[in-house]
Amino acid sequence: MNPLRWGVLGTGRIAQTFASDLSLVDDGVIVAVGSRSQGGADQYGDTFHVARRYGSYSALVADPDVEAIYVATPHPFHAQNACLALEHGKHVLVEKAFAMNADEARAVVSMARSTNLFAMEAMWTRFLPHVVALRDLLADGAVGTVVAVHADHGKWFELDATSRLFAPELGGGALLDLGIYPVSFASMVLGQPTTVRALVTPTFTGVDGQSSMLFGYDSGAHAVLTCTSRARSATRASIVGTEARIDLDGDFYAPTSFTLTTRRGETTSFDFPSQGRGLQYQAAEVAWRIRCGERESPVMPLDETVAIMETMDEVLAHLAT
């Protein structure tokens, strides 16, 4: 089978990681890159041996040889860039958070479905070997009934008003950058919460800097989640069930290991060797689904992406209060 032909829209750090990890698999190849400037496209092309370099996003999506676009721009531009690609008949993999809010997410999903093109949020954690194994254990009933999920993601960032993380105009804030991981993790295990409570503290620029979240579910389960841009946290996660507990080592959202502990104290360790950062697994998922004629992934379905953005909207609503 011929590898899926990718165009990369945006040339920042995550786009560079994507290129490095894609080189580890055979079912995808970057054939073109687009940047806001020709210089940025040329630099990316030189680094990752991409022949076609475009100094605009519109030129990239018009390339007839590109099958799928990886949208790797800052959050405020995700919806606009994804829709531009869809308008030109390209499948899309959109960096997380998928959009700035649920309304934007719905607009992208609506366009993907109306154009009959594949779309997926680039929540690469879902496709990592340890998370695949974790879902299998849950499906097999290894932990019994889930009663709680815990997850945190904290990193220290220098207080710099020009940094994307603190700039309101660039979608700054800890929740969209860091909190998306624990929120998506809880969604994968428990679905969309029926109750959302949060304490959100702003940074010096007004964007959210730290959030503590408590989600409730119809099953009676709770999710306790935190994120912060003020400090490096343990970035671990756990799933607590009536029969056993799964503890994921840090960083839980990246390739790692976990331990299953039964309520009697018996432990089993699970280790998963992996190359690179791990973004190649989501790229392989996109290629597979497109080849099968599917227009979304059951592992990261579009309706769940919208539901996650709805939950994030509810959390951020606490910033103003």
C-alpha positions as CSV (number, residue, x, y, z in Angstrom):
1,M,0.0,0.0,0.0
2,N,1.2,3.5,-0.8
3,P,1.8,5.7,2.3
4,L,-0.7,8.4,3.1
5,R,0.6,11.7,1.7
6,W,0.7,14.4,4.3
7,G,0.9,18.1,4.2
8,V,1.9,19.8,7.4
9,L,0.3,23.2,8.1
10,G,2.4,25.1,10.6
11,T,6.1,24.5,11.5
12,G,6.3,24.8,15.2
13,R,7.6,22.4,17.7
14,I,4.7,19.9,17.6
15,A,5.0,19.9,13.7
16,Q,8.6,19.0,14.1
17,T,7.9,16.2,16.5
18,F,5.2,14.9,14.1
19,A,7.8,14.8,11.2
20,S,10.4,13.0,13.4
21,D,7.9,10.4,14.6
22,L,6.3,9.8,11.2
23,S,9.7,8.8,9.9
24,L,9.4,5.7,12.2
25,V,6.5,4.2,10.3
26,D,5.9,3.2,6.6
27,D,2.3,4.2,6.2
28,G,2.8,8.0,6.0
29,V,5.1,10.5,4.4
30,I,5.2,14.3,4.4
31,V,5.2,15.6,0.8
32,A,4.5,19.3,1.5
33,V,4.7,21.9,4.2
34,G,3.0,25.3,4.5
35,S,4.0,28.2,6.7
36,R,3.1,31.8,7.1
37,S,6.4,32.6,5.5
38,Q,8.5,31.1,2.8
39,G,11.5,31.1,5.1
40,G,9.7,29.0,7.7
41,A,8.6,26.5,5.1
42,D,12.1,26.3,3.7
43,Q,13.7,25.7,7.1
44,Y,11.2,22.9,7.9
45,G,11.7,21.4,4.5
46,D,15.5,21.4,4.8
47,T,15.3,19.8,8.2
48,F,12.9,17.1,7.4
49,H,13.6,16.6,3.6
50,V,10.3,17.9,2.4
51,A,10.5,18.8,-1.2
52,R,7.5,21.1,-1.6
53,R,7.5,24.2,0.6
54,Y,4.7,26.8,0.5
55,G,4.8,30.3,2.0
56,S,1.0,30.3,2.6
57,Y,-1.5,27.8,4.0
58,S,-3.8,28.3,1.0
59,A,-1.0,27.2,-1.4
60,L,-0.4,24.1,0.7
61,V,-4.1,22.9,0.8
62,A,-4.3,23.5,-3.0
63,D,-1.5,21.0,-3.7
64,P,-3.2,18.1,-5.6
65,D,-0.7,15.5,-4.3
66,V,-1.6,16.1,-0.6
67,E,-4.2,13.7,0.8
68,A,-4.3,14.8,4.4
69,I,-3.4,17.9,6.3
70,Y,-1.9,17.9,9.8
71,V,-3.0,21.2,11.4
72,A,-0.3,22.3,13.8
73,T,-1.0,26.0,14.3
74,P,-1.9,27.7,17.6
75,H,-5.4,27.0,19.0
76,P,-7.2,30.1,17.8
77,F,-6.5,29.1,14.2
78,H,-7.3,25.4,14.3
79,A,-10.9,25.7,13.2
80,Q,-10.1,28.2,10.4
81,N,-7.2,26.1,9.1
82,A,-9.1,22.8,9.3
83,C,-12.0,24.2,7.4
84,L,-9.6,25.6,4.8
85,A,-8.2,22.2,4.3
86,L,-11.6,20.5,4.2
87,E,-12.8,23.0,1.6
88,H,-10.0,21.9,-0.6
89,G,-10.9,18.2,-0.3
90,K,-8.2,17.2,2.3
91,H,-8.7,15.0,5.2
92,V,-7.6,16.6,8.5
93,L,-5.8,15.7,11.7
94,V,-6.2,18.7,14.0
95,E,-3.9,19.4,17.0
96,K,-5.5,19.3,20.4
97,A,-7.2,21.2,21.8
98,F,-9.3,20.7,18.7
99,A,-10.6,24.3,18.8
100,M,-11.0,27.3,21.1
101,N,-14.5,26.2,22.2
102,A,-17.3,23.8,21.4
103,D,-18.9,26.1,18.8
104,E,-15.8,26.1,16.7
105,A,-15.4,22.3,17.1
106,R,-19.0,21.8,15.9
107,A,-18.3,23.9,12.8
108,V,-15.3,21.8,11.9
109,V,-17.2,18.5,12.5
110,S,-20.1,19.7,10.5
111,M,-17.9,20.6,7.5
112,A,-16.0,17.3,7.7
113,R,-19.3,15.4,7.6
114,S,-20.8,17.5,4.9
115,T,-17.7,17.1,2.7
116,N,-17.4,13.4,3.5
117,L,-13.8,13.7,4.6
118,F,-11.9,12.2,7.5
119,A,-11.3,14.4,10.6
120,M,-9.8,13.7,14.0
121,E,-8.4,15.5,17.0
122,A,-4.7,14.8,17.4
123,M,-5.0,13.4,20.9
124,W,-2.0,11.1,20.3
125,T,-2.2,9.7,23.8
126,R,-5.3,7.6,22.8
127,F,-3.2,5.5,20.4
128,L,-0.1,4.9,22.5
129,P,0.6,1.2,23.4
130,H,0.1,1.6,27.1
131,V,-3.3,3.3,26.6
132,V,-4.5,0.7,24.1
133,A,-3.6,-2.0,26.7
134,L,-5.3,0.0,29.5
135,R,-8.5,0.2,27.5
136,D,-8.4,-3.6,26.9
137,L,-8.1,-4.2,30.6
138,L,-11.1,-1.9,31.3
139,A,-13.1,-3.7,28.6
140,D,-12.3,-7.0,30.2
141,G,-13.5,-5.8,33.6
142,A,-10.1,-6.0,35.2
143,V,-10.8,-3.1,37.5
144,G,-14.5,-3.8,38.1
145,T,-16.7,-0.7,38.2
146,V,-14.8,2.5,37.9
147,V,-15.5,4.8,40.8
148,A,-12.8,7.5,40.3
149,V,-10.2,8.8,37.8
150,H,-7.3,11.0,38.9
151,A,-5.0,12.9,36.6
152,D,-2.8,15.9,36.6
153,H,-0.6,17.8,34.2
154,G,1.6,20.6,35.4
155,K,4.6,22.3,33.9
156,W,6.7,25.3,34.8
157,F,6.8,28.2,32.3
158,E,8.7,31.4,32.6
159,L,6.4,34.4,33.1
160,D,6.7,35.9,29.7
161,A,3.8,38.0,28.2
162,T,5.1,37.3,24.7
163,S,5.0,33.5,25.2
164,R,2.1,31.7,23.5
165,L,1.0,30.1,26.7
166,F,0.3,33.5,28.3
167,A,-0.9,35.4,25.2
168,P,-4.7,35.7,25.1
169,E,-4.6,36.4,21.3
170,L,-2.8,33.0,20.8
171,G,-5.2,31.0,22.9
172,G,-3.0,31.0,25.9
173,G,-3.8,29.3,29.2
174,A,-3.0,26.1,30.9
175,L,-6.3,24.3,30.2
176,L,-6.1,24.2,26.4
177,D,-2.4,23.3,26.4
178,L,-2.1,21.1,29.5
179,G,-5.5,20.4,30.9
180,I,-6.8,18.9,27.7
181,Y,-4.8,15.7,28.6
182,P,-6.4,14.9,31.9
183,V,-9.8,16.0,30.7
184,S,-9.6,13.8,27.6
185,F,-8.3,10.9,29.7
186,A,-11.3,11.2,32.0
187,S,-13.6,11.3,29.0
188,M,-12.0,8.2,27.5
189,V,-12.7,6.3,30.8
190,L,-16.0,7.8,32.0
191,G,-17.5,9.8,29.1
192,Q,-19.0,13.3,29.4
193,P,-19.6,14.4,33.0
194,T,-23.1,15.5,34.1
195,T,-21.6,17.8,36.8
196,V,-18.6,20.1,36.4
197,R,-17.1,22.0,39.3
198,A,-13.8,24.0,39.0
199,L,-11.5,26.4,40.6
200,V,-9.6,28.4,38.0
201,T,-6.8,30.9,38.9
202,P,-5.7,33.4,36.2
203,T,-2.2,34.4,35.3
204,F,-0.7,37.9,35.1
205,T,-2.1,38.2,31.6
206,G,-5.6,37.1,32.5
207,V,-5.5,33.7,30.9
208,D,-6.1,30.6,33.1
209,G,-2.9,29.5,34.9
210,Q,-4.2,26.7,37.2
211,S,-7.3,24.7,37.3
212,S,-8.7,22.1,39.8
213,M,-11.6,20.2,38.4
214,L,-14.2,17.9,39.9
215,F,-16.4,16.0,37.5
216,G,-19.5,13.9,38.4
217,Y,-21.1,11.1,36.4
218,D,-24.5,9.4,36.3
219,S,-22.7,6.2,37.4
220,G,-21.7,7.9,40.7
221,A,-18.0,8.0,39.6
222,H,-15.9,11.1,40.1
223,A,-12.9,12.5,38.2
224,V,-10.4,14.7,40.1
225,L,-8.2,16.6,37.6
226,T,-5.6,19.4,37.8
227,C,-3.4,21.4,35.5
228,T,-1.0,24.3,36.1
229,S,1.5,26.3,34.2
230,R,3.2,27.3,37.5
231,A,5.0,24.1,38.5
232,R,6.2,20.7,37.3
233,S,3.8,18.2,38.7
234,A,4.0,14.4,38.9
235,T,1.8,14.2,35.7
236,R,0.5,10.8,36.7
237,A,-3.0,9.3,36.4
238,S,-4.9,6.5,38.0
239,I,-8.2,4.6,37.5
240,V,-9.8,3.3,40.6
241,G,-12.3,0.5,40.4
242,T,-14.1,-1.8,42.7
243,E,-11.8,-4.8,41.9
244,A,-8.5,-3.1,41.1
245,R,-6.6,0.1,40.5
246,I,-4.5,1.1,37.6
247,D,-1.6,3.6,38.3
248,L,0.0,5.2,35.3
249,D,3.6,6.4,35.7
250,G,4.5,10.0,34.7
251,D,4.2,11.3,32.1
252,F,0.9,9.5,31.8
253,Y,0.0,11.1,28.4
254,A,3.3,10.0,26.8
255,P,4.8,6.5,26.3
256,T,5.1,5.0,29.8
257,S,4.2,2.1,32.0
258,F,1.5,1.3,34.5
259,T,0.7,-1.0,37.4
260,L,-2.5,-2.9,38.1
261,T,-3.1,-3.5,41.8
262,T,-6.0,-5.7,42.9
263,R,-8.0,-4.8,46.0
264,R,-6.1,-7.7,47.7
265,G,-2.8,-5.9,47.0
266,E,-1.6,-8.2,44.2
267,T,0.3,-6.2,41.6
268,T,1.1,-6.7,37.9
269,S,3.4,-4.3,36.0
270,F,3.0,-3.4,32.3
271,D,5.8,-2.0,30.3
272,F,5.6,-0.8,26.7
273,P,8.8,0.0,24.7
274,S,8.2,2.7,22.2
275,Q,10.3,4.7,19.7
276,G,10.2,8.5,19.4
277,R,7.7,10.7,21.2
278,G,4.7,8.5,20.1
279,L,2.9,10.7,17.5
280,Q,3.4,8.0,14.8
281,Y,0.6,5.9,16.3
282,Q,-2.1,8.5,15.6
283,A,-0.8,9.0,12.1
284,A,-1.0,5.3,11.5
285,E,-4.7,5.4,12.8
286,V,-5.5,8.1,10.3
287,A,-4.0,6.3,7.4
288,W,-5.8,3.0,8.3
289,R,-9.2,4.6,8.7
290,I,-8.9,6.5,5.4
291,R,-7.8,3.4,3.6
292,C,-10.9,1.6,5.0
293,G,-13.1,4.3,3.8
294,E,-14.0,5.6,7.3
295,R,-14.5,9.2,8.1
296,E,-13.6,9.2,11.8
297,S,-11.9,7.1,14.4
298,P,-13.9,5.1,16.9
299,V,-10.9,5.6,19.3
300,M,-11.2,9.4,19.1
301,P,-14.7,10.1,17.7
302,L,-15.8,13.5,16.6
303,D,-18.8,13.7,18.9
304,E,-16.5,13.0,21.9
305,T,-14.2,15.8,20.8
306,V,-17.1,18.2,20.8
307,A,-18.2,16.9,24.2
308,I,-14.7,17.4,25.6
309,M,-14.7,21.0,24.3
310,E,-18.1,21.5,26.0
311,T,-16.6,20.3,29.2
312,M,-13.6,22.6,28.8
313,D,-16.0,25.5,28.1
314,E,-17.7,24.8,31.4
315,V,-14.4,24.8,33.3
316,L,-13.2,28.0,31.7
317,A,-16.5,29.7,32.6
318,H,-15.2,29.6,36.2
319,L,-12.4,31.9,35.2
320,A,-14.7,34.9,35.1
321,T,-16.2,34.0,38.5
